[in-house]
């Protein structure tokens, strides 16, 4: 699985597993409210860098695994 996007089959597998994960919907609030994936957390892309650490408890683990990069930083 690569960072950024996953297939519906990969998502189904992830939701069935007990491994820690974060499913973040980066669309704006109005689009999220029109419909979203069950268990997705709304976090508009424009707020991603500042609010992601508040949403994802183990941000260091996600960074180390390569699933999180912070735009404009070396992290």
N, C-alpha and C positions, 0 to 999 in steps of 0.2 A: 504494500500500500504506500503510495507516495503522498507527501504533504499536499494539502490544498483541496483535492477532490477525491472522492471515492465512488465506486459504483453502488447501485442499490443492493447488490448481493453482498458486497463487502460491508455495507452498513448493517444489513440484517444480521450478518455474522457477528459484527462488533456488538450490537445490542443484545445478543444472546450470551456473549461472554461476560465474565466477571472482571475483566481487566479494566483498569481506570481509563476513562476516555472523556473527551469533551466534544460535544456536537454543537458547533457554533454557526448560527445563521448570520451572515455579515450583510444582509440586505437591510435597507432602511425599515423603520418600524411599520409603516403602512403596508409595505409588501409582506412583512412577516405576519401581520394581523390578517391579511387576506388568505393566508395558508402557509403552513410550515410543517416540517418533519416532526413527528412526535418526539418529545424530549429535547428538542433543539433549544438552545439559549440564544435569545436575540442580542446581538452585539454589532451594531452598524460598523462597517469598515472604517469610517472616519474616526471612530472611538476605540478601535481595536488596540492600538499600542498602549493607550493609557489605562484601559479598563480590563484587559485580558488577565493580568495578575490577580484581580479581584474575583474573576469568574473561575479560573482554573487554579485549584489548590496547589497542585504539584507542578508549577510552571517550570521549575528547574529540570524535572524529569522529562517533560515534553521537549524542552530545548535540547537536552542531551540526546534525546532520541531523534532529533532532527525534525520534529513535527511542528515546531514553533520557531519562527524567525521574526525579529522585530525590525521593521523598516527603518532605515537610517542609523542602525547600530551594528555593532559586530556580534550581537547576541543572536 
